[in-house]
Amino acid sequence: MAARSFLSAYLLVGLLNVISVATSNDQGVILTKPLLMPLLMAWLIAETRSAWPTPLRLLLAGLAFAWLGDLLLMGDTDMLFALGIAAFLVTQVAYAYGYTRVEGIAFRRGIPHRSDAPVRGIVSRRPVTLLPFALFYVALVLAIWPTADQFRLPVLVYGICLVAMAVSALNLIGRAPAKAAWTTFGGAALFVASDSLIALTSFGPVADSPAMGALIMLTYVIGQGLIAVGLVTVVRDLRQVRAALTSSTEAPSV
């Protein structure tokens, strides 16, 4: 019950924040934005209780640094903007590493099975899936490069980590139950969209506006929520599938 309440509060505060941004209500933004990640972290703690494998610990760390990044990006100086990028860089690294630390199970057409071979996700099995991410990264860099000035190097590094985070999320597919894996990747994709819009409005050809700001926050709020819910579900579902596989092999034949 507590976990559901925290998640509902997160969604409500997120909606209020998006409305505040869309209507240029600065006071509303100040009141709502600092509450977003703490509410999502509270949901994570209440939902997982004492079960804290490495991927979920890294998820919590990523959310904490995202909260720090949110606070820093509420400032209006270049220094605070750079520090905000650094905080979110830690978030991306934590998420990406967390996805790789998921102890996956081999799935064939959605059906789990035991395998002595290393468990590989869709990206590992089909490297061609990297191509859209590489093209997206190049296009984004080309769009913002002329006006990024002193932020060129930080944006390059951050962009690589951001795309790597999304690729790592995609690679959960084939290693975890499909619905949970796709939920996590959907959240990662929305996070990429949100940060890309920030870059385009800060350095590139897209004009900043309340509507664009609202879209940035909408994709961010939904993306972070899907990442958290998706990864928790991935870990939980894999635990249940692993237990079922173990019990089926230990059951006596008749």
C-alpha positions as CSV (number, residue, x, y, z in Angstrom):
1,M,0.0,0.0,0.0
2,A,2.8,2.4,0.9
3,A,4.7,1.7,-2.3
4,R,1.6,2.4,-4.4
5,S,0.9,5.6,-2.6
6,F,4.5,6.8,-3.3
7,L,4.1,5.9,-7.0
8,S,0.8,7.7,-7.2
9,A,2.2,10.8,-5.5
10,Y,5.1,10.7,-8.0
11,L,2.8,10.7,-10.9
12,L,0.6,13.4,-9.5
13,V,3.6,15.7,-8.7
14,G,5.0,14.9,-12.1
15,L,1.7,16.0,-13.7
16,L,1.7,19.2,-11.7
17,N,5.3,19.9,-12.7
18,V,4.5,19.5,-16.4
19,I,1.5,21.8,-16.0
20,S,3.6,24.3,-14.1
21,V,6.3,24.3,-16.8
22,A,3.7,24.6,-19.6
23,T,2.0,27.6,-17.9
24,S,5.3,29.3,-16.9
25,N,4.4,28.9,-13.3
26,D,7.9,29.2,-11.8
27,Q,6.6,28.8,-8.2
28,G,4.9,25.6,-9.2
29,V,8.1,24.3,-10.7
30,I,10.1,25.2,-7.6
31,L,7.6,23.3,-5.4
32,T,7.3,20.2,-7.5
33,K,10.6,19.4,-9.3
34,P,12.6,18.7,-6.1
35,L,10.0,16.2,-5.0
36,L,10.1,14.0,-8.1
37,M,13.1,11.8,-7.5
38,P,12.7,11.5,-3.7
39,L,9.1,10.2,-4.3
40,L,10.4,7.6,-6.8
41,M,13.2,6.6,-4.5
42,A,10.6,6.2,-1.7
43,W,8.6,4.0,-3.9
44,L,11.7,1.9,-4.8
45,I,12.6,1.4,-1.1
46,A,9.0,0.5,-0.1
47,E,8.5,-1.8,-3.1
48,T,11.7,-3.8,-2.8
49,R,12.0,-3.8,1.0
50,S,14.9,-6.1,2.0
51,A,15.6,-7.4,-1.5
52,W,18.6,-5.3,-2.8
53,P,20.6,-7.0,-5.6
54,T,23.2,-5.0,-7.3
55,P,21.0,-3.7,-10.2
56,L,18.5,-2.2,-7.7
57,R,21.2,-0.6,-5.6
58,L,22.6,1.0,-8.8
59,L,19.1,2.1,-9.7
60,L,18.7,3.9,-6.3
61,A,22.1,5.5,-6.8
62,G,21.1,6.7,-10.2
63,L,17.9,8.2,-8.9
64,A,19.8,10.0,-6.2
65,F,22.2,11.6,-8.6
66,A,19.2,12.5,-10.9
67,W,17.7,14.3,-8.0
68,L,21.0,16.2,-7.5
69,G,21.0,17.0,-11.2
70,D,17.4,18.3,-11.1
71,L,18.3,20.7,-8.3
72,L,21.5,21.9,-10.1
73,L,19.7,22.5,-13.4
74,M,17.2,24.7,-11.7
75,G,19.9,27.3,-11.4
76,D,20.8,29.6,-14.3
77,T,24.6,29.7,-14.4
78,D,27.0,27.8,-16.7
79,M,28.7,26.3,-13.6
80,L,25.4,24.9,-12.2
81,F,24.5,23.6,-15.7
82,A,27.9,21.8,-16.0
83,L,27.5,20.3,-12.5
84,G,24.0,19.2,-13.4
85,I,25.4,17.4,-16.5
86,A,28.0,15.7,-14.3
87,A,25.3,14.5,-11.9
88,F,23.2,13.1,-14.7
89,L,26.3,11.5,-16.2
90,V,26.7,9.5,-13.0
91,T,23.0,8.5,-13.3
92,Q,23.5,7.2,-16.9
93,V,26.6,5.2,-15.8
94,A,24.8,3.7,-12.8
95,Y,21.8,2.7,-14.9
96,A,23.9,1.2,-17.7
97,Y,26.0,-0.8,-15.3
98,G,22.9,-1.9,-13.4
99,Y,21.4,-3.3,-16.6
100,T,24.6,-5.3,-17.3
101,R,24.6,-6.7,-13.8
102,V,21.2,-8.3,-14.2
103,E,21.6,-12.1,-14.0
104,G,19.6,-13.0,-17.1
105,I,18.1,-16.2,-18.3
106,A,18.0,-17.4,-21.9
107,F,14.7,-16.9,-23.6
108,R,13.5,-18.4,-26.8
109,R,10.4,-16.9,-28.3
110,G,9.6,-15.6,-24.8
111,I,10.0,-19.0,-23.2
112,P,12.8,-19.4,-20.6
113,H,15.1,-22.3,-20.7
114,R,18.3,-23.5,-19.2
115,S,21.5,-23.0,-21.2
116,D,25.2,-23.7,-20.5
117,A,26.1,-21.0,-23.0
118,P,26.5,-17.4,-21.8
119,V,23.1,-15.6,-21.7
120,R,23.1,-12.9,-24.3
121,G,20.6,-10.1,-25.0
122,I,19.3,-8.9,-28.4
123,V,22.1,-6.4,-28.9
124,S,24.8,-9.0,-28.2
125,R,23.1,-11.4,-30.6
126,R,22.3,-8.8,-33.2
127,P,25.0,-6.1,-33.3
128,V,23.1,-4.4,-36.2
129,T,20.7,-3.1,-33.5
130,L,23.5,-0.6,-32.6
131,L,23.2,1.2,-35.9
132,P,20.2,3.3,-35.1
133,F,21.7,4.5,-31.8
134,A,25.0,5.4,-33.6
135,L,23.1,7.4,-36.2
136,F,21.1,9.1,-33.6
137,Y,24.2,10.1,-31.7
138,V,25.9,11.5,-34.7
139,A,22.9,13.4,-35.8
140,L,22.5,15.0,-32.3
141,V,26.1,16.0,-32.1
142,L,26.0,17.5,-35.6
143,A,22.9,19.5,-34.6
144,I,24.4,21.0,-31.5
145,W,28.1,21.2,-32.3
146,P,28.2,24.7,-33.9
147,T,26.8,26.4,-30.8
148,A,27.9,24.1,-27.9
149,D,31.1,26.2,-27.5
150,Q,32.8,25.2,-24.2
151,F,30.3,22.4,-23.6
152,R,31.3,20.5,-26.6
153,L,33.4,17.9,-24.8
154,P,31.0,17.4,-21.9
155,V,28.1,17.0,-24.3
156,L,30.1,14.5,-26.4
157,V,30.9,12.4,-23.3
158,Y,27.5,12.7,-21.9
159,G,25.9,11.7,-25.2
160,I,28.0,8.5,-25.4
161,C,27.0,7.5,-21.9
162,L,23.3,8.4,-22.5
163,V,23.2,6.2,-25.7
164,A,25.1,3.4,-23.9
165,M,22.5,3.5,-21.1
166,A,19.7,3.0,-23.7
167,V,21.7,0.2,-25.5
168,S,22.2,-1.6,-22.2
169,A,18.5,-1.4,-21.5
170,L,17.7,-2.8,-24.9
171,N,20.1,-5.7,-24.3
172,L,17.8,-6.8,-21.4
173,I,15.5,-8.2,-24.2
174,G,16.3,-11.9,-24.6
175,R,17.7,-12.0,-21.0
176,A,14.6,-11.1,-19.1
177,P,10.8,-11.5,-19.5
178,A,9.8,-9.5,-22.5
179,K,7.2,-7.2,-20.9
180,A,9.5,-6.0,-18.1
181,A,12.5,-5.7,-20.4
182,W,10.5,-3.6,-22.9
183,T,9.2,-1.4,-20.1
184,T,12.7,-0.7,-19.0
185,F,13.9,0.1,-22.5
186,G,10.8,2.3,-23.1
187,G,11.8,4.3,-20.1
188,A,15.4,4.6,-21.2
189,A,14.3,5.7,-24.7
190,L,12.1,8.4,-23.2
191,F,15.0,9.5,-21.0
192,V,17.2,9.8,-24.1
193,A,14.4,11.8,-25.8
194,S,14.2,14.2,-22.8
195,D,17.9,14.8,-22.6
196,S,18.2,15.2,-26.3
197,L,15.5,17.9,-26.3
198,I,17.4,19.7,-23.5
199,A,20.5,19.7,-25.6
200,L,18.7,20.9,-28.7
201,T,17.0,23.7,-26.9
202,S,20.2,24.7,-25.0
203,F,22.6,24.5,-27.9
204,G,20.8,23.7,-31.1
205,P,18.2,24.7,-33.6
206,V,15.1,24.0,-31.5
207,A,13.6,27.1,-29.9
208,D,13.0,27.0,-26.1
209,S,9.4,27.5,-25.1
210,P,7.0,26.5,-22.3
211,A,5.6,23.8,-24.5
212,M,9.0,22.4,-25.2
213,G,9.9,22.6,-21.5
214,A,6.7,20.7,-20.7
215,L,7.6,18.0,-23.2
216,I,11.0,17.6,-21.7
217,M,9.6,17.1,-18.3
218,L,6.8,14.8,-19.5
219,T,9.3,12.5,-21.2
220,Y,11.6,12.7,-18.2
221,V,8.9,11.9,-15.6
222,I,7.5,9.0,-17.5
223,G,10.9,7.7,-18.5
224,Q,12.3,7.7,-15.0
225,G,9.1,6.0,-13.8
226,L,9.2,3.3,-16.4
227,I,12.9,2.6,-15.8
228,A,12.3,2.2,-12.1
229,V,9.2,0.0,-12.4
230,G,10.6,-1.9,-15.3
231,L,13.9,-2.8,-13.6
232,V,12.3,-3.8,-10.4
233,T,9.9,-6.0,-12.4
234,V,12.8,-7.5,-14.3
235,V,14.6,-8.5,-11.1
236,R,11.4,-9.8,-9.5
237,D,10.3,-11.8,-12.6
238,L,13.7,-13.3,-13.1
239,R,13.8,-14.5,-9.5
240,Q,10.4,-16.2,-10.0
241,V,11.4,-17.7,-13.4
242,R,14.6,-19.0,-11.9
243,A,12.8,-20.6,-9.0
244,A,10.3,-22.2,-11.4
245,L,13.1,-23.7,-13.5
246,T,14.8,-25.0,-10.4
247,S,11.7,-26.6,-9.1
248,S,10.9,-28.2,-12.5
249,T,14.3,-29.8,-12.7
250,E,14.2,-31.1,-9.1
251,A,10.7,-32.5,-9.5
252,P,10.8,-36.4,-9.6
253,S,9.8,-37.9,-12.9
254,V,6.8,-40.2,-13.1
